[in-house]
């Protein structure tokens, strides 16, 4: 269906890995599940020009506070 989006799931990918995948698979967005920093998220967004979803592990309040660091770089 037209309303479905393809999402590539990555864990701490290198630039080469991301480029190889997006050149082979038409993705609508990228979801990051590793320990990527906000700076790395920005790099991947600039490299791919795709929306980024950043998964955050939450085990306590400090993790929720840390999630705010991604507000400007993740969609």
Phi and psi in degrees as GROMACS dihedral restraints (atoms count N, CA, C in turn):
[ dihedral_restraints ]
;  ai    aj    ak    al  type     phi  dphi    fc
    3     4     5     6     1   -64.7    20    10
    4     5     6     7     1   -24.3    20    10
    6     7     8     9     1   -87.1    20    10
    7     8     9    10     1    -0.6    20    10
    9    10    11    12     1   -83.4    20    10
   10    11    12    13     1   144.4    20    10
   12    13    14    15     1  -120.8    20    10
   13    14    15    16     1   142.4    20    10
   15    16    17    18     1   -93.4    20    10
   16    17    18    19     1   131.8    20    10
   18    19    20    21     1  -123.5    20    10
   19    20    21    22     1   126.5    20    10
   21    22    23    24     1   -92.2    20    10
   22    23    24    25     1   124.6    20    10
   24    25    26    27     1   -96.5    20    10
   25    26    27    28     1   126.7    20    10
   27    28    29    30     1  -131.3    20    10
   28    29    30    31     1   149.4    20    10
   30    31    32    33     1  -125.1    20    10
   31    32    33    34     1   107.7    20    10
   33    34    35    36     1    47.5    20    10
   34    35    36    37     1    55.6    20    10
   36    37    38    39     1   -76.3    20    10
   37    38    39    40     1   152.9    20    10
   39    40    41    42     1   -81.6    20    10
   40    41    42    43     1   164.5    20    10
   42    43    44    45     1   -58.1    20    10
   43    44    45    46     1   -41.8    20    10
   45    46    47    48     1   -62.6    20    10
   46    47    48    49     1   -41.1    20    10
   48    49    50    51     1   -63.0    20    10
   49    50    51    52     1   -45.2    20    10
   51    52    53    54     1   -62.3    20    10
   52    53    54    55     1   -47.8    20    10
   54    55    56    57     1   -63.3    20    10
   55    56    57    58     1   -38.8    20    10
   57    58    59    60     1   -62.8    20    10
   58    59    60    61     1   -44.7    20    10
   60    61    62    63     1   -68.2    20    10
   61    62    63    64     1   -48.5    20    10
   63    64    65    66     1   -70.3    20    10
   64    65    66    67     1   -18.5    20    10
   66    67    68    69     1   -80.1    20    10
   67    68    69    70     1   -18.4    20    10
   69    70    71    72     1  -101.7    20    10
   70    71    72    73     1   -28.5    20    10
   72    73    74    75     1  -126.7    20    10
   73    74    75    76     1   124.2    20    10
   75    76    77    78     1   -73.7    20    10
   76    77    78    79     1   104.4    20    10
   78    79    80    81     1  -101.6    20    10
   79    80    81    82     1   147.6    20    10
   81    82    83    84     1   -94.0    20    10
   82    83    84    85     1   -25.8    20    10
   84    85    86    87     1  -160.7    20    10
   85    86    87    88     1   168.2    20    10
   87    88    89    90     1  -121.4    20    10
   88    89    90    91     1   138.6    20    10
   90    91    92    93     1  -118.3    20    10
   91    92    93    94     1   127.0    20    10
   93    94    95    96     1  -106.7    20    10
   94    95    96    97     1   129.6    20    10
   96    97    98    99     1  -119.1    20    10
   97    98    99   100     1     8.1    20    10
   99   100   101   102     1   -99.0    20    10
  100   101   102   103     1  -153.5    20    10
  102   103   104   105     1   -98.6    20    10
  103   104   105   106     1    36.7    20    10
  105   106   107   108     1   -62.7    20    10
  106   107   108   109     1   134.9    20    10
  108   109   110   111     1   -77.6    20    10
  109   110   111   112     1   164.3    20    10
  111   112   113   114     1   -56.9    20    10
  112   113   114   115     1   -35.6    20    10
  114   115   116   117     1   -64.6    20    10
  115   116   117   118     1   -41.2    20    10
  117   118   119   120     1   -67.3    20    10
  118   119   120   121     1   -38.3    20    10
  120   121   122   123     1   -60.2    20    10
  121   122   123   124     1   -43.1    20    10
  123   124   125   126     1   -61.7    20    10
  124   125   126   127     1   -40.6    20    10
  126   127   128   129     1   -62.2    20    10
  127   128   129   130     1   -44.4    20    10
  129   130   131   132     1   -67.3    20    10
  130   131   132   133     1   -39.3    20    10
  132   133   134   135     1   -62.0    20    10
  133   134   135   136     1   -43.4    20    10
  135   136   137   138     1   -67.3    20    10
  136   137   138   139     1   -37.9    20    10
  138   139   140   141     1   -65.6    20    10
  139   140   141   142     1   -38.6    20    10
  141   142   143   144     1  -103.6    20    10
  142   143   144   145     1   -21.8    20    10
  144   145   146   147     1    57.5    20    10
  145   146   147   148     1    34.2    20    10
  147   148   149   150     1  -117.9    20    10
  148   149   150   151     1   151.4    20    10
  150   151   152   153     1   -61.8    20    10
  151   152   153   154     1   146.8    20    10
  153   154   155   156     1  -119.6    20    10
  154   155   156   157     1   131.8    20    10
  156   157   158   159     1  -107.5    20    10
  157   158   159   160     1   127.4    20    10
  159   160   161   162     1  -111.8    20    10
  160   161   162   163     1   115.9    20    10
  162   163   164   165     1   -79.4    20    10
  163   164   165   166     1   137.2    20    10
  165   166   167   168     1  -122.2    20    10
  166   167   168   169     1   127.3    20    10
  168   169   170   171     1   -73.5    20    10
  169   170   171   172     1   131.8    20    10
  171   172   173   174     1  -122.6    20    10
  172   173   174   175     1   115.6    20    10
  174   175   176   177     1  -125.9    20    10
  175   176   177   178     1    -5.2    20    10
  177   178   179   180     1  -168.5    20    10
  178   179   180   181     1   175.6    20    10
  180   181   182   183     1   -56.8    20    10
  181   182   183   184     1   -38.0    20    10
  183   184   185   186     1   -62.3    20    10
  184   185   186   187     1   -30.0    20    10
  186   187   188   189     1   -70.1    20    10
  187   188   189   190     1   -37.7    20    10
  189   190   191   192     1   -66.3    20    10
  190   191   192   193     1   -42.4    20    10
  192   193   194   195     1   -61.1    20    10
  193   194   195   196     1   -40.3    20    10
  195   196   197   198     1   -66.1    20    10
  196   197   198   199     1   -27.9    20    10
  198   199   200   201     1   -60.9    20    10
  199   200   201   202     1   -28.1    20    10
  201   202   203   204     1   -61.9    20    10
  202   203   204   205     1   -23.6    20    10
  204   205   206   207     1   -63.4    20    10
  205   206   207   208     1   -18.2    20    10
  207   208   209   210     1  -100.4    20    10
  208   209   210   211     1     0.7    20    10
  210   211   212   213     1   -61.4    20    10
  211   212   213   214     1   -34.0    20    10
  213   214   215   216     1   -87.6    20    10
  214   215   216   217     1   -18.1    20    10
  216   217   218   219     1  -111.3    20    10
  217   218   219   220     1   -17.0    20    10
  219   220   221   222     1  -112.1    20    10
  220   221   222   223     1   150.4    20    10
